[in-house]
C-alpha cells in the first residue's frame, strides 16, 4: 500500500473512532463475492483487511452468505469463509446475501453495531452510503480499497465536531442559566411556612488562610515581656549603684594613705636638710 493512501485510510478510520465510537478489533461483515474474488486472485484476505484498516480486524460472515458459497461448490472459498466468525442473521431460510447484510447493518437508519462492510456488490454499497458511519471496502482488480467517506458520514462528523465546540455555550445548565421548572420547587418551599433558603453571597472570597500572618494569642505575653525587661533594668541599676559605692570607698582610703606618706617624706627630707646645714656650720 502506498504511503499517501495509507495516511488517507488512517485519517478516515480516526473519524469513525471518535465520531461513531468504533472500537478495535473492528467487526467486518464479508459477503460471498468478496471471498470468491480474493480466492481467484490468490489474495490473503485477512492480511488485506488488517493492512487496509491499519488495525486488528475480526472478519464475520452471515449464514445466508456462507450458504451462497456452498452453492458455488468452491471448496477453497468455503474453507476460507469457515475461518470467519459466524454472524447470526435469524433468517430461517437463506435469502439474498446482500439483503441479509443490509438487514443486519441498517438498523433504523444507523449502523448500530458499528460494522465495517466488505462487499463487491455495487447496489449494496450505494444503499449503505446513505447511512452515516459505515466504512466500505471492496476489491479493485487485485488491490483492496476503502471507499472515501460518504456525504452522510461527513455531514454527521461535521455536526458532531460543532456540538463539541459549542455544546457548553448553548447548554443552559452549564452556562449557569436557571430553568423555570427548577424555580418552581423553590417557591413552593417558601410558601409552605418554612424559612426561605439563604442566598449565597456573591463576591470575592476571603484570603487564603495559609498566606495570612498568624494573630497574636493575647495580652498576657507582652505584659510578661515588659515585666522581665523592667526587672532587668532595675537589677542592672541597683548593681551599678552598689558597684559605684564599692569603688568610691577604697579610692578615698588610698588617697589618704598616699597623702600621709607624702607628708612623712616631706618631713624626713626637711629633717635631713637641717642636719646637713648643722654639719656645715
Order of alpha helices (4+ residues) and beta strands (2+ residues): alpha-beta-alpha-alpha-beta-alpha-alpha-beta-alpha-beta-beta-beta-alpha-beta-beta-alpha-alpha-alpha-alpha
